[in-house]
Amino acid sequence: MGFFGFLLLGLLAGAIAKLILPGRQGGGWFVTLILGVVGALLGGWIGSVIFNTGLQEFFSLTTWLLAIGGSIIVLLIYGLITNRRTTHG
């Protein structure tokens, strides 16, 4: 998968993760892109460690599931950090 394909994967995985998670997550499309790319990397790493598979081709179901799962984890962590900062700051 190329660089732009990976960016598109991250953007879409981040957007899907935002739709799946309940509540309201802040950030625009750029934050979604960054969190989605980080989530895709995390999902690929978790997939390679636990399931012995990583991010493969753009149209692979495994790639999308790992990217979306990683993005959900990253969005949850991001939500905890930003809520803590706004609550205590």
Number of C-alpha atoms within 10 A of each C-alpha: 11 9 8 9 12 19 16 16 23 27 24 20 28 31 19 18 25 21 13 11 12 8 8 9 16 14 10 8 12 10 13 25 21 16 26 34 26 20 28 32 20 21 27 25 19 18 21 14 11 9 10 10 15 21 22 13 14 15 10 10 12 17 21 22 17 25 34 28 24 29 32 26 18 22 23 15 12 15 15 11 11 12 14 11 10 8 7 6 6
